[in-house]
Amino acid sequence: MDEMQDAQKTVQAFIKRYRFLIIVIAALVLLGGAYVVNGVLDGKFRRVAESAVTSLVVPESVDGLVPRKLDGVSVLPSQADLGILAVMVENAPDARPLSGPSKASVALELPVEGGVTRFLLFFDASTTAEQIGPVRSARTYFVDFADGLKAVFAHVGGSPAALRQIQNLKGFKNLDEFSSGKYFWRSAKRPMPHNAYTRIDLLNEAVLAKAWTKEDFHPWRFASSSERGDVMSASIPYGGVFDVLWQYDPEADFYTRWQAGAVQKDSSGEEVHAANVIVMLSDEKVLDEVGRLAIRTTGSGKAVLYRNGKKIDMLWRRDEGEWLSFETVEGNYVEFQPGPTWISVVTEKSMLEGKK
C-alpha cells in the first residue's frame, strides 16, 4: 500500500514538474492526427476544386478553402499558389479534336503563320489532365506570356527567334521535347507533326527532376457576381475554320466555345467553357519569308471582357517579364469571375469589335 502511494506521489510530482512539456507533446500528437486526416481529405477537396474548374460552379465561401491565385477557384490553402505549367497546343484542323483545353485555367489564343491560330494552355500543378496536345513549336510571343507567369514551358522546338529568346532568358523553365523527350510521347493514332502529347504528372515529374522552384507573379482580382447581363455572345473572326463564337448561358453563368460552327470539345468529349472571355487588340509584323509573326506583348492596348453576360471595355498592360494586367477605361482594377479565362489576341480593330 505504501509502495502504491509512493508511486502515485512520484507520478504526480513528475506531471507537476514537466506539465508544459507534456502539453506540448500532446499538442504535437493531435496535430499529427489532424495532418493525417487532412491528407485523406486532400484528395476529396482536390476533386472538388477540379470539378469547379470544369463546371464553373465556384462556391462563394467554403470553410477552409481560399481562392487559387491563377484562376480564383476555391481550393485548400496548400493548393492556392502552386507552380504553373504551360503547354503549346496547335489548332490546325488535322489536330482536332484537341486534348486539354477544357482543363486549362487560363488559355491564350494567337495567330501564327499560315493564317492558323495556336494556343498556350496554362494549368495549375494540382490539375488532372491525362493528355494535353498535340504539342507544337514555340513562337516568341508565347514565350513572353509563359515568362510572365513564371511557368514551365512545354513545347516541341520552335522558330529560330523563339529558340534564341529562350536561351537568353535567365531562369526560364524550358521543357522542349527535343531535349527532354521522356516527358512527352508520340501517338500512333495521329500522323506527324500532330501526334506529340504530354500530361500533368509528366510535367510535374520534370519540375522535380530539374529542381525548378515556384516563382511569384502578380495575380488578377477575382470576385463572384450574381448580376447578369444580356450580351449573349461574342465572336472572334480569325477566319474560316478558326472563327470563334462564345455563347453565354445565363443560368449556368458560363460561356461555351464554338469553333468552325460547332461546340468545341476535347478528345475526351468535354466541352470548352469559360467564366471570362477576353479579346485583346495588339499589332503584328512579319518576321521572315516563312511568314512567321512578331506580335507585341508589352506596352498597352484596348481589350474587351465578357463575364456574367456583360461586355466591359478595358485596357491591357504588360511590362517585359511580367504577367498581363487589365484595368477599366476609367483606370480601375478589373475583377474577374472565378474560373477559366480565355484570351484571344487579335491584330485588327474590326476583330476586337466582333459580333455581339
C-alpha positions as CSV (number, residue, x, y, z in Angstrom):
1,M,0.0,0.0,0.0
2,D,2.8,2.4,0.9
3,E,4.6,1.4,-2.3
4,M,1.5,2.3,-4.3
5,Q,1.1,5.7,-2.6
6,D,4.8,6.4,-3.2
7,A,4.4,5.6,-6.9
8,Q,1.3,7.9,-7.1
9,K,3.3,10.7,-5.5
10,T,6.1,10.2,-7.9
11,V,3.8,10.4,-10.9
12,Q,2.1,13.5,-9.6
13,A,5.5,15.1,-9.0
14,F,6.6,14.2,-12.5
15,I,3.4,15.7,-14.0
16,K,3.7,18.9,-12.0
17,R,7.4,19.3,-12.9
18,Y,7.0,18.5,-16.6
19,R,3.5,19.8,-17.2
20,F,4.5,22.2,-20.0
21,L,6.4,19.5,-21.9
22,I,3.5,17.0,-21.6
23,I,1.1,19.7,-23.0
24,V,3.5,20.3,-26.0
25,I,3.8,16.6,-26.7
26,A,0.0,16.1,-26.6
27,A,-0.5,19.0,-29.0
28,L,2.0,17.6,-31.4
29,V,0.2,14.2,-31.3
30,L,-3.1,15.9,-32.0
31,L,-1.5,18.0,-34.8
32,G,-0.1,14.8,-36.4
33,G,-3.5,13.2,-36.3
34,A,-5.0,16.3,-38.0
35,Y,-2.3,16.2,-40.6
36,V,-3.2,12.6,-41.5
37,V,-6.9,13.4,-41.7
38,N,-6.1,16.4,-43.9
39,G,-4.1,14.1,-46.1
40,V,-7.0,11.8,-46.5
41,L,-9.4,14.7,-47.3
42,D,-6.9,16.4,-49.6
43,G,-7.8,14.1,-52.5
44,K,-11.5,14.8,-51.9
45,F,-11.1,18.5,-51.9
46,R,-8.8,18.4,-54.9
47,R,-11.5,16.6,-56.9
48,V,-14.0,19.3,-55.7
49,A,-11.6,22.0,-56.9
50,E,-11.1,20.4,-60.3
51,S,-14.8,19.9,-60.7
52,A,-15.3,23.6,-60.1
53,V,-12.8,24.4,-62.9
54,T,-14.7,22.2,-65.3
55,S,-18.3,23.1,-64.3
56,L,-17.6,26.7,-63.2
57,V,-19.6,26.0,-60.0
58,V,-17.4,28.1,-57.7
59,P,-18.5,28.3,-54.0
60,E,-18.7,31.9,-52.7
61,S,-17.4,30.8,-49.3
62,V,-16.3,27.4,-48.1
63,D,-14.7,27.0,-44.7
64,G,-11.0,26.2,-45.0
65,L,-10.8,27.0,-48.7
66,V,-9.2,30.0,-50.3
67,P,-9.1,31.5,-53.9
68,R,-6.5,30.0,-56.1
69,K,-4.0,32.6,-57.3
70,L,-4.2,31.5,-61.0
71,D,-7.9,31.5,-61.5
72,G,-9.7,32.4,-58.3
73,V,-11.2,28.9,-57.8
74,S,-11.7,27.9,-54.2
75,V,-9.1,25.3,-53.1
76,L,-7.2,24.2,-50.0
77,P,-4.6,26.7,-48.8
78,S,-1.8,24.3,-49.8
79,Q,-3.1,24.4,-53.4
80,A,-3.7,28.1,-53.7
81,D,-0.3,29.1,-55.1
82,L,1.5,26.1,-56.7
83,G,3.7,26.1,-59.8
84,I,2.2,26.8,-63.2
85,L,2.5,24.6,-66.2
86,A,2.2,26.0,-69.8
87,V,1.8,23.9,-72.9
88,M,2.0,24.9,-76.6
89,V,-1.0,23.3,-78.3
90,E,-1.8,23.6,-82.0
91,N,-5.2,24.3,-83.5
92,A,-4.9,23.1,-87.1
93,P,-7.9,21.1,-88.4
94,D,-5.8,18.0,-88.6
95,A,-5.0,18.3,-84.9
96,R,-8.7,18.3,-83.8
97,P,-10.2,17.3,-81.5
98,L,-7.6,18.7,-79.2
99,S,-6.7,17.4,-75.7
100,G,-6.6,19.6,-72.6
101,P,-8.3,22.9,-73.4
102,S,-11.3,22.1,-71.2
103,K,-8.9,21.6,-68.2
104,A,-6.9,24.8,-68.6
105,S,-7.2,27.6,-66.0
106,V,-6.0,30.2,-68.5
107,A,-5.8,29.8,-72.3
108,L,-4.2,32.2,-74.8
109,E,-5.0,32.1,-78.5
110,L,-2.9,33.9,-81.0
111,P,-2.4,33.7,-84.8
112,V,0.8,32.2,-86.2
113,E,2.0,31.9,-89.8
114,G,-0.3,30.5,-92.5
115,G,-3.5,32.0,-91.1
116,V,-3.9,29.5,-88.3
117,T,-4.1,30.1,-84.6
118,R,-2.3,28.3,-81.8
119,F,-2.9,28.0,-78.0
120,L,-0.8,28.4,-74.9
121,L,-2.7,26.5,-72.1
122,F,-1.9,27.2,-68.5
123,F,-2.6,24.6,-65.8
124,D,-2.2,24.7,-62.1
125,A,0.1,21.9,-60.9
126,S,-2.7,20.2,-59.0
127,T,-4.9,19.9,-62.1
128,T,-5.5,16.4,-63.5
129,A,-5.1,16.2,-67.3
130,E,-4.1,12.9,-68.7
131,Q,-3.5,14.1,-72.2
132,I,-2.6,17.5,-73.5
133,G,-1.8,18.3,-77.1
134,P,-1.0,18.0,-79.9
135,V,2.1,19.9,-78.6
136,R,3.7,22.1,-81.1
137,S,6.6,24.6,-81.6
138,A,7.1,27.9,-79.8
139,R,6.9,31.4,-81.0
140,T,8.4,34.5,-79.3
141,Y,5.1,36.0,-78.1
142,F,4.0,32.7,-76.4
143,V,7.4,32.6,-74.7
144,D,6.7,36.2,-73.4
145,F,3.4,35.1,-71.8
146,A,4.9,32.0,-70.3
147,D,7.7,34.1,-68.8
148,G,5.2,36.5,-67.4
149,L,3.5,33.7,-65.4
150,K,6.9,32.1,-64.5
151,A,5.5,28.9,-65.9
152,V,7.2,25.7,-67.0
153,F,7.0,26.0,-70.8
154,A,6.4,22.7,-72.7
155,H,6.8,22.7,-76.5
156,V,8.3,20.9,-79.4
157,G,11.1,23.0,-80.8
158,G,10.3,26.5,-82.1
159,S,11.0,29.2,-84.5
160,P,14.7,30.4,-84.7
161,A,13.8,33.6,-82.9
162,A,11.9,31.8,-80.2
163,L,14.7,29.4,-79.5
164,R,17.2,32.2,-79.3
165,Q,14.9,34.1,-76.9
166,I,14.6,31.0,-74.6
167,Q,18.4,30.6,-74.5
168,N,18.7,34.3,-73.4
169,L,16.0,34.3,-70.7
170,K,17.7,33.8,-67.3
171,G,15.9,31.2,-65.2
172,F,13.3,30.3,-67.9
173,K,11.8,26.9,-67.3
174,N,12.2,25.4,-70.7
175,L,10.8,21.9,-71.5
176,D,11.5,21.0,-75.1
177,E,10.6,17.6,-76.4
178,F,13.8,17.6,-78.5
179,S,16.0,17.7,-75.3
180,S,13.5,16.2,-72.7
181,G,11.6,13.6,-74.7
182,K,10.9,11.4,-71.7
183,Y,8.2,13.9,-70.6
184,F,6.3,13.6,-73.9
185,W,5.0,10.8,-76.1
186,R,4.1,10.3,-79.7
187,S,0.7,8.8,-80.5
188,A,0.4,6.1,-83.2
189,K,-3.2,7.3,-83.9
190,R,-2.1,10.6,-85.4
191,P,0.4,11.4,-88.2
192,M,3.3,13.7,-87.5
193,P,3.6,16.5,-86.6
194,H,0.2,16.3,-85.0
195,N,1.0,13.5,-82.6
196,A,3.1,14.8,-79.7
197,Y,1.4,14.8,-76.3
198,T,2.2,15.3,-72.6
199,R,0.2,15.2,-69.3
200,I,0.3,16.9,-66.0
201,D,2.0,14.2,-64.0
202,L,4.9,14.1,-66.5
203,L,5.2,17.8,-66.3
204,N,5.3,17.7,-62.5
205,E,8.0,14.9,-62.8
206,A,10.1,17.3,-64.9
207,V,9.7,20.0,-62.3
208,L,11.1,17.7,-59.6
209,A,13.9,16.2,-61.8
210,K,15.1,19.7,-62.9
211,A,14.7,21.1,-59.4
212,W,12.6,24.1,-60.7
213,T,11.1,26.2,-57.9
214,K,7.9,28.2,-58.0
215,E,8.3,31.9,-58.7
216,D,5.8,34.7,-57.9
217,F,3.7,36.7,-60.3
218,H,1.1,39.5,-59.9
219,P,-2.3,37.9,-59.9
220,W,-5.6,39.2,-61.1
221,R,-8.5,40.1,-58.8
222,F,-11.4,37.7,-58.6
223,A,-14.9,38.3,-57.3
224,S,-18.2,36.3,-57.9
225,S,-21.2,38.3,-59.1
226,S,-24.9,37.3,-59.1
227,E,-25.8,40.1,-61.6
228,R,-26.4,39.0,-65.2
229,G,-26.2,41.0,-68.4
230,D,-27.9,40.5,-71.8
231,V,-24.9,40.2,-74.1
232,M,-25.4,36.6,-75.1
233,S,-22.5,36.0,-77.5
234,A,-19.0,37.2,-78.5
235,S,-17.2,36.4,-81.8
236,I,-13.6,36.5,-82.8
237,P,-13.4,36.3,-86.6
238,Y,-10.0,34.8,-87.1
239,G,-11.2,33.4,-90.5
240,G,-12.7,30.2,-91.8
241,V,-12.3,27.2,-89.6
242,F,-10.6,29.4,-87.0
243,D,-13.6,31.6,-86.4
244,V,-14.6,31.6,-82.7
245,L,-18.0,32.1,-81.1
246,W,-18.7,32.2,-77.4
247,Q,-22.3,31.6,-76.3
248,Y,-23.4,32.7,-72.9
249,D,-25.6,30.5,-70.7
250,P,-27.2,32.9,-68.1
251,E,-28.5,30.0,-65.9
252,A,-25.1,28.3,-65.6
253,D,-23.3,31.6,-65.9
254,F,-20.6,30.5,-68.2
255,Y,-19.6,30.7,-71.9
256,T,-19.4,27.8,-74.3
257,R,-16.8,28.0,-77.1
258,W,-17.8,27.3,-80.7
259,Q,-15.2,26.8,-83.4
260,A,-15.8,26.2,-87.1
261,G,-19.6,26.2,-86.5
262,A,-19.7,23.5,-83.7
263,V,-19.3,23.4,-80.0
264,Q,-15.6,22.8,-79.2
265,K,-15.0,19.6,-77.3
266,D,-11.8,17.9,-76.1
267,S,-10.9,14.4,-77.3
268,S,-12.5,13.3,-74.1
269,G,-15.8,14.7,-75.1
270,E,-15.7,17.6,-72.6
271,E,-17.0,20.9,-73.8
272,V,-14.7,24.0,-73.5
273,H,-16.2,26.5,-71.1
274,A,-15.0,29.9,-69.7
275,A,-16.0,32.2,-66.9
276,N,-14.2,35.1,-68.6
277,V,-13.6,35.7,-72.3
278,I,-11.1,38.4,-73.2
279,V,-10.3,39.8,-76.7
280,M,-7.1,41.8,-76.8
281,L,-6.0,44.2,-79.5
282,S,-2.3,44.3,-80.4
283,D,-0.2,44.7,-83.6
284,E,2.0,42.4,-85.7
285,K,4.7,42.3,-88.2
286,V,6.0,39.6,-90.5
287,L,9.5,38.4,-89.5
288,D,10.7,36.1,-92.4
289,E,9.9,34.6,-95.7
290,V,8.0,31.7,-94.0
291,G,5.5,34.3,-92.7
292,R,6.3,34.0,-89.0
293,L,5.0,36.8,-87.0
294,A,6.1,39.1,-84.2
295,I,3.1,40.2,-82.1
296,R,3.5,42.9,-79.5
297,T,3.1,41.7,-75.9
298,T,4.3,44.7,-74.0
299,G,3.0,48.2,-73.5
300,S,-0.7,48.7,-73.6
301,G,-3.8,48.4,-75.8
302,K,-7.5,48.0,-76.0
303,A,-9.3,44.9,-74.8
304,V,-12.9,43.7,-74.1
305,L,-14.0,41.4,-71.3
306,Y,-17.1,39.3,-71.4
307,R,-18.3,38.0,-68.0
308,N,-21.7,37.4,-66.4
309,G,-23.3,38.3,-69.7
310,K,-21.8,41.7,-69.7
311,K,-19.3,43.4,-72.1
312,I,-16.7,45.6,-70.4
313,D,-14.3,47.8,-72.3
314,M,-10.8,47.6,-70.8
315,L,-7.1,48.4,-71.4
316,W,-4.4,45.7,-71.2
317,R,-0.9,46.4,-69.9
318,R,2.3,44.4,-69.7
319,D,5.9,45.1,-68.9
320,E,8.7,42.8,-70.0
321,G,8.9,39.8,-67.8
322,E,5.6,40.5,-66.2
323,W,2.1,39.0,-66.4
324,L,-0.8,40.7,-68.1
325,S,-2.8,43.3,-66.1
326,F,-6.2,44.8,-67.0
327,E,-8.0,47.9,-66.0
328,T,-11.2,49.7,-66.9
329,V,-11.2,52.7,-69.2
330,E,-11.7,54.7,-66.1
331,G,-8.4,53.3,-64.6
332,N,-9.9,50.9,-62.1
333,Y,-8.9,47.3,-61.5
334,V,-10.9,44.7,-63.3
335,E,-12.5,41.9,-61.3
336,F,-12.8,38.6,-63.0
337,Q,-15.2,35.8,-62.3
338,P,-13.5,32.8,-60.6
339,G,-12.9,30.1,-63.1
340,P,-11.3,29.6,-66.5
341,T,-10.3,32.6,-68.6
342,W,-9.8,32.5,-72.3
343,I,-7.8,35.3,-74.0
344,S,-7.8,35.8,-77.8
345,V,-5.3,38.3,-79.2
346,V,-6.3,40.0,-82.4
347,T,-4.4,42.5,-84.5
348,E,-7.2,44.3,-86.3
349,K,-9.7,46.7,-84.6
350,S,-12.6,45.2,-86.5
351,M,-11.8,41.8,-84.9
352,L,-11.8,43.4,-81.4
353,E,-15.4,44.6,-82.1
354,G,-16.5,41.2,-83.4
355,K,-20.2,40.3,-83.3
356,K,-22.0,40.7,-80.1
